């Protein structure tokens, strides 16, 4: 079973979200990076770009596949993790730490429809069957 930190929130499409005051830090889950395999390329969103909840905002490529990353909430991109552009392997090595992808300032923080760690774990269990 994949590592699912309790302090984070999740999306059904395997992004994790950590709220840091008025910003949300976003990355992909341990499960997602395991499914993708060794990452070789990360295309992150442009700064000051706005996205709607569920809109494709980044692309990750591995030796096996390419995967879209979706915005977990409607908001504006305020920071991207330059380190993962230079070294996408950081996502494989530390998906919940150094492998974060971007920070977004939500238009409506209360509008986030995010899963708890328990809800996300149940989703993973149901996908495994």
Buried (B, 14 or more C-beta within 10 A) or exposed (E): EBEBEEEBBBBBBBBBBBBEEEBBBBBBBBBBBEBBEEBBEBBBBEEEBBBEBBEEBBBBBBEEEEBEBBBBBBBBBBBBBEBBBEBBBBBBEBBBEBBBBBBBBBEEBEEBEBBEBEEBBEBBEEEEE
